[in-house]
Amino acid sequence: MKTNRLRPAFLPRSARYFNTSLIKSKIDILENYAKKNQLHKLRMDDLFEVFKLSKTEEDYKLSLHLLNIYYNFGRNLNTQQDVNMFFIFILRTNQLNEAKDVLIHYE
């Protein structure tokens, strides 16, 4: 009887950029909602979903662009949970200087 060996799964380089392309597509969809004045479709859950996908510096910049769109259309980080999600997003993308600035200005 032949046994199946488990092989280590290494992601190819192109798979690492999947999150960035997914973030770009989500931003395009949400920008179209904003341009068409369909503000009821700009949900905070979509913003937090993009935050959760972000891992690199490019993802960080794209996510901040999306956050700017939300602010321009009156969607703010209102609750403490929203601010916590934003802070976790900053730490996940390894923007430690930004995290330090957020803590300084928060107090």
C-alpha positions as protocol buffer text, in pm:
chain_id: "A"
residue {
  index: 1
  type: MET
  ca { x: 0 y: 0 z: 0 }
}
residue {
  index: 2
  type: LYS
  ca { x: 134 y: 337 z: -100 }
}
residue {
  index: 3
  type: THR
  ca { x: 134 y: 613 z: 160 }
}
residue {
  index: 4
  type: ASN
  ca { x: 80 y: 973 z: 71 }
}
residue {
  index: 5
  type: ARG
  ca { x: 342 y: 1207 z: 205 }
}
residue {
  index: 6
  type: LEU
  ca { x: 257 y: 1553 z: 311 }
}
residue {
  index: 7
  type: ARG
  ca { x: 456 y: 1805 z: 115 }
}
residue {
  index: 8
  type: PRO
  ca { x: 527 y: 2151 z: 247 }
}
residue {
  index: 9
  type: ALA
  ca { x: 321 y: 2406 z: 63 }
}
residue {
  index: 10
  type: PHE
  ca { x: 521 y: 2704 z: -53 }
}
residue {
  index: 11
  type: LEU
  ca { x: 329 y: 2988 z: -200 }
}
residue {
  index: 12
  type: PRO
  ca { x: 461 y: 3122 z: -525 }
}
residue {
  index: 13
  type: ARG
  ca { x: 557 y: 3485 z: -536 }
}
residue {
  index: 14
  type: SER
  ca { x: 241 y: 3576 z: -730 }
}
residue {
  index: 15
  type: ALA
  ca { x: 20 y: 3435 z: -453 }
}
residue {
  index: 16
  type: ARG
  ca { x: 170 y: 3680 z: -203 }
}
residue {
  index: 17
  type: TYR
  ca { x: 25 y: 3970 z: -397 }
}
residue {
  index: 18
  type: PHE
  ca { x: -325 y: 3824 z: -401 }
}
residue {
  index: 19
  type: ASN
  ca { x: -432 y: 4036 z: -105 }
}
residue {
  index: 20
  type: THR
  ca { x: -316 y: 4355 z: -276 }
}
residue {
  index: 21
  type: SER
  ca { x: -514 y: 4280 z: -591 }
}
residue {
  index: 22
  type: LEU
  ca { x: -817 y: 4185 z: -383 }
}
residue {
  index: 23
  type: ILE
  ca { x: -789 y: 4511 z: -189 }
}
residue {
  index: 24
  type: LYS
  ca { x: -764 y: 4708 z: -514 }
}
residue {
  index: 25
  type: SER
  ca { x: -1077 y: 4542 z: -650 }
}
residue {
  index: 26
  type: LYS
  ca { x: -1271 y: 4612 z: -330 }
}
residue {
  index: 27
  type: ILE
  ca { x: -1159 y: 4975 z: -336 }
}
residue {
  index: 28
  type: ASP
  ca { x: -1273 y: 5007 z: -698 }
}
residue {
  index: 29
  type: ILE
  ca { x: -1616 y: 4870 z: -610 }
}
residue {
  index: 30
  type: LEU
  ca { x: -1655 y: 5102 z: -311 }
}
residue {
  index: 31
  type: GLU
  ca { x: -1529 y: 5403 z: -508 }
}
residue {
  index: 32
  type: ASN
  ca { x: -1793 y: 5334 z: -772 }
}
residue {
  index: 33
  type: TYR
  ca { x: -2062 y: 5332 z: -502 }
}
residue {
  index: 34
  type: ALA
  ca { x: -1933 y: 5666 z: -377 }
}
residue {
  index: 35
  type: LYS
  ca { x: -1923 y: 5818 z: -727 }
}
residue {
  index: 36
  type: LYS
  ca { x: -2278 y: 5703 z: -797 }
}
residue {
  index: 37
  type: ASN
  ca { x: -2389 y: 5856 z: -465 }
}
residue {
  index: 38
  type: GLN
  ca { x: -2499 y: 5518 z: -330 }
}
residue {
  index: 39
  type: LEU
  ca { x: -2374 y: 5590 z: 19 }
}
residue {
  index: 40
  type: HIS
  ca { x: -2599 y: 5328 z: 178 }
}
residue {
  index: 41
  type: LYS
  ca { x: -2370 y: 5065 z: 22 }
}
residue {
  index: 42
  type: LEU
  ca { x: -2058 y: 5204 z: 195 }
}
residue {
  index: 43
  type: ARG
  ca { x: -2068 y: 4986 z: 505 }
}
residue {
  index: 44
  type: MET
  ca { x: -1806 y: 4996 z: 777 }
}
residue {
  index: 45
  type: ASP
  ca { x: -1779 y: 4616 z: 759 }
}
residue {
  index: 46
  type: ASP
  ca { x: -1634 y: 4649 z: 409 }
}
residue {
  index: 47
  type: LEU
  ca { x: -1370 y: 4891 z: 536 }
}
residue {
  index: 48
  type: PHE
  ca { x: -1275 y: 4656 z: 819 }
}
residue {
  index: 49
  type: GLU
  ca { x: -1259 y: 4364 z: 577 }
}
residue {
  index: 50
  type: VAL
  ca { x: -1000 y: 4556 z: 375 }
}
residue {
  index: 51
  type: PHE
  ca { x: -812 y: 4635 z: 698 }
}
residue {
  index: 52
  type: LYS
  ca { x: -801 y: 4263 z: 780 }
}
residue {
  index: 53
  type: LEU
  ca { x: -661 y: 4177 z: 437 }
}
residue {
  index: 54
  type: SER
  ca { x: -382 y: 4435 z: 457 }
}
residue {
  index: 55
  type: LYS
  ca { x: -34 y: 4305 z: 530 }
}
residue {
  index: 56
  type: THR
  ca { x: 220 y: 4506 z: 330 }
}
residue {
  index: 57
  type: GLU
  ca { x: 308 y: 4874 z: 304 }
}
residue {
  index: 58
  type: GLU
  ca { x: 130 y: 4898 z: -31 }
}
residue {
  index: 59
  type: ASP
  ca { x: -181 y: 4747 z: 128 }
}
residue {
  index: 60
  type: TYR
  ca { x: -148 y: 5005 z: 405 }
}
residue {
  index: 61
  type: LYS
  ca { x: -146 y: 5293 z: 156 }
}
residue {
  index: 62
  type: LEU
  ca { x: -442 y: 5153 z: -37 }
}
residue {
  index: 63
  type: SER
  ca { x: -640 y: 5104 z: 283 }
}
residue {
  index: 64
  type: LEU
  ca { x: -571 y: 5461 z: 394 }
}
residue {
  index: 65
  type: HIS
  ca { x: -698 y: 5578 z: 55 }
}
residue {
  index: 66
  type: LEU
  ca { x: -1019 y: 5386 z: 119 }
}
residue {
  index: 67
  type: LEU
  ca { x: -1045 y: 5532 z: 469 }
}
residue {
  index: 68
  type: ASN
  ca { x: -1014 y: 5879 z: 314 }
}
residue {
  index: 69
  type: ILE
  ca { x: -1304 y: 5800 z: 80 }
}
residue {
  index: 70
  type: TYR
  ca { x: -1513 y: 5695 z: 379 }
}
residue {
  index: 71
  type: TYR
  ca { x: -1427 y: 6017 z: 564 }
}
residue {
  index: 72
  type: ASN
  ca { x: -1514 y: 6227 z: 259 }
}
residue {
  index: 73
  type: PHE
  ca { x: -1861 y: 6074 z: 256 }
}
residue {
  index: 74
  type: GLY
  ca { x: -1924 y: 6114 z: 628 }
}
residue {
  index: 75
  type: ARG
  ca { x: -1832 y: 5769 z: 754 }
}
residue {
  index: 76
  type: ASN
  ca { x: -1606 y: 5815 z: 1058 }
}
residue {
  index: 77
  type: LEU
  ca { x: -1444 y: 5582 z: 1308 }
}
residue {
  index: 78
  type: ASN
  ca { x: -1705 y: 5655 z: 1573 }
}
residue {
  index: 79
  type: THR
  ca { x: -1670 y: 5386 z: 1836 }
}
residue {
  index: 80
  type: GLN
  ca { x: -1375 y: 5264 z: 2039 }
}
residue {
  index: 81
  type: GLN
  ca { x: -1398 y: 4932 z: 1857 }
}
residue {
  index: 82
  type: ASP
  ca { x: -1351 y: 5112 z: 1522 }
}
residue {
  index: 83
  type: VAL
  ca { x: -1042 y: 5289 z: 1652 }
}
residue {
  index: 84
  type: ASN
  ca { x: -907 y: 4961 z: 1791 }
}
residue {
  index: 85
  type: MET
  ca { x: -953 y: 4793 z: 1452 }
}
residue {
  index: 86
  type: PHE
  ca { x: -764 y: 5080 z: 1289 }
}
residue {
  index: 87
  type: PHE
  ca { x: -480 y: 5047 z: 1541 }
}
residue {
  index: 88
  type: ILE
  ca { x: -459 y: 4670 z: 1486 }
}
residue {
  index: 89
  type: PHE
  ca { x: -447 y: 4738 z: 1112 }
}
residue {
  index: 90
  type: ILE
  ca { x: -152 y: 4975 z: 1162 }
}
residue {
  index: 91
  type: LEU
  ca { x: 35 y: 4714 z: 1368 }
}
residue {
  index: 92
  type: ARG
  ca { x: -42 y: 4432 z: 1124 }
}
residue {
  index: 93
  type: THR
  ca { x: 108 y: 4629 z: 835 }
}
residue {
  index: 94
  type: ASN
  ca { x: 420 y: 4695 z: 1046 }
}
residue {
  index: 95
  type: GLN
  ca { x: 387 y: 5074 z: 1046 }
}
residue {
  index: 96
  type: LEU
  ca { x: 534 y: 5118 z: 1392 }
}
residue {
  index: 97
  type: ASN
  ca { x: 607 y: 5490 z: 1361 }
}
residue {
  index: 98
  type: GLU
  ca { x: 245 y: 5551 z: 1263 }
}
residue {
  index: 99
  type: ALA
  ca { x: 129 y: 5345 z: 1561 }
}
residue {
  index: 100
  type: LYS
  ca { x: 350 y: 5553 z: 1790 }
}
residue {
  index: 101
  type: ASP
  ca { x: 202 y: 5876 z: 1648 }
}
residue {
  index: 102
  type: VAL
  ca { x: -152 y: 5746 z: 1697 }
}
residue {
  index: 103
  type: LEU
  ca { x: -79 y: 5669 z: 2062 }
}
residue {
  index: 104
  type: ILE
  ca { x: 81 y: 6009 z: 2120 }
}
residue {
  index: 105
  type: HIS
  ca { x: -211 y: 6199 z: 1968 }
}
residue {
  index: 106
  type: TYR
  ca { x: -473 y: 5977 z: 2132 }
}
residue {
  index: 107
  type: GLU
  ca { x: -384 y: 6090 z: 2483 }
}
